[in-house]
């Protein structure tokens, strides 16, 4: 008698979606540092917060996260460069 084959899957059966936290729900535990000389983690935090603001301004439409990040990075690093050259 022939054995029945069990179906195989070639990857994960479900995708996990992790929602972004609300902007006000994150409690900053690092002390504030001026834009003229922020530490790398604080600079990344500033970029992350601005990217989230851009996401919210777009109506929280998914799919443009990288664009939001690059725009936020451009804005934050531009401000930093202008403040250092002044």
C-alpha positions as CSV (number, residue, x, y, z in Angstrom):
1,X,0.0,0.0,0.0
2,X,1.3,3.5,-0.9
3,X,2.0,5.9,1.9
4,X,0.3,9.3,1.8
5,X,2.8,12.2,1.4
6,X,2.6,15.0,4.0
7,X,2.7,18.5,2.6
8,X,5.9,20.3,3.1
9,X,6.4,24.1,3.5
10,X,9.3,25.9,2.1
11,X,9.5,28.8,4.6
12,X,7.6,30.4,7.4
13,X,3.9,29.8,7.5
14,X,3.0,33.2,8.8
15,X,4.6,36.7,8.9
16,X,4.8,38.5,12.1
17,X,3.9,42.2,12.0
18,X,5.3,44.3,14.7
19,X,3.4,47.6,15.1
20,X,5.4,50.9,15.6
21,X,4.8,52.4,19.1
22,X,2.9,55.6,19.5
23,X,5.2,58.7,19.5
24,X,4.4,59.7,23.0
25,X,4.6,56.2,24.5
26,X,8.4,56.0,24.5
27,X,9.9,57.5,27.7
28,X,13.3,58.9,26.9
29,X,15.8,57.8,29.5
30,X,18.8,59.5,28.0
31,X,19.5,63.1,28.9
32,X,19.0,65.7,26.3
33,X,22.1,66.7,24.3
34,X,22.5,69.7,22.0
35,X,22.3,69.1,18.3
36,X,25.8,70.5,17.9
37,X,27.5,67.5,19.4
38,X,25.1,64.5,20.0
39,X,26.4,61.0,20.8
40,X,25.8,58.5,18.0
41,X,22.8,56.8,19.8
42,X,21.2,60.1,20.6
43,X,21.6,61.2,17.0
44,X,20.0,57.9,15.8
45,X,17.2,58.5,18.3
46,X,16.6,62.0,16.9
47,X,16.4,60.6,13.4
48,X,14.1,57.8,14.5
49,X,11.7,60.3,16.2
50,X,11.7,62.6,13.1
51,X,11.1,59.6,10.8
52,X,8.1,58.6,12.9
53,X,6.8,62.1,12.8
54,X,7.0,62.0,8.9
55,X,5.2,58.6,9.0
56,X,2.4,60.1,11.0
57,X,2.2,63.2,8.7
58,X,1.7,60.8,5.8
59,X,-1.3,59.3,7.5
60,X,0.6,56.2,8.8
61,X,0.6,54.7,5.4
62,X,3.0,51.7,5.3
63,X,5.6,51.1,2.6
64,X,7.7,54.3,2.7
65,X,9.6,53.7,5.9
66,X,13.0,54.0,4.2
67,X,12.1,57.3,2.5
68,X,11.0,58.6,5.9
69,X,14.3,57.5,7.5
70,X,16.4,59.1,4.7
71,X,14.4,62.4,4.8
72,X,14.7,62.5,8.6
73,X,18.4,61.7,8.5
74,X,18.9,64.5,5.9
75,X,17.1,67.0,8.0
76,X,18.8,66.1,11.3
77,X,22.3,65.9,9.8
78,X,21.7,69.1,7.8
79,X,20.8,71.0,11.0
80,X,23.9,69.6,12.7
81,X,26.2,70.7,9.9
82,X,24.6,74.2,9.8
83,X,25.0,74.6,13.5
84,X,28.7,73.5,13.4
85,X,29.5,75.9,10.6
86,X,27.9,78.9,12.2
